[in-house]
Amino acid sequence: MNEHIRPAVVTLGLMIALTGIAYPLAMTGLGQAFLPEQANASLITRDGQIVGSAFVGQAFAAPQYLHPRPSAVGYDAASAGASNLAPTSAALLAEQAARAEAFRADTGAARVPVDAVTASGSGLDPHVSPQNASAQAARIAEARGAPEPEIRSLIADHVEPRWLGIFGEPRVNVLAINLALDATFPLALTAPATEG
């Protein structure tokens, strides 16, 4: 019996040491050495304070800010996920119709971008499409008392292209543009960018 138990215990110990200790430490070390910003959550700071991550969406509701995609989880990273409603769900269709109407009322846009009414799979998508961002430019300009063409230009300057020119879609990082709006067109009493 010992001839079977001893090799099994030794193998278990080696696998725990290899996959549970050595491999995670090696990956952490490589991440810190070669991609330290990404390994440390791509945090964004303003005035020495962490205001968010470039890869985690936040709620922005104030008119002077670019609004993010809807979130099925209220932008709560602890419960990230989708609504899990089927595409034919009456509740989902009603929710999307209400979001489309709210977007039209908010922006005056005749066409509503898909990402303005659909939540992402995680509920934490930090980006919106350039069309979504551009449709919000008039509201932002009015709230900030800034020329609309300058707001549109700032948005255009923050469009991130497809990765390697072929992967993904062009996008605008909501937190990055909102920080740029605060820096370029400050309000007398601008609320912190992490608040709505």
Secondary structure, DSSP 8 states (H G I E B T S, - for coil): -HHHHHHHHHHHHHHIIIIIIIHHHHHHHHHHHH-HHHHTTTEEEETTEEEEETTS-----STTS------TTTT-GGG-------TT-HHHHHHHHHHHHHHHHHH--SS--GGGTS--SSS---EE-HHHHHHTHHHHHHHHT--HHHHHHHHHHTEE--BTTTBS--EEEHHHHHHHHHHHS--TT---TT--
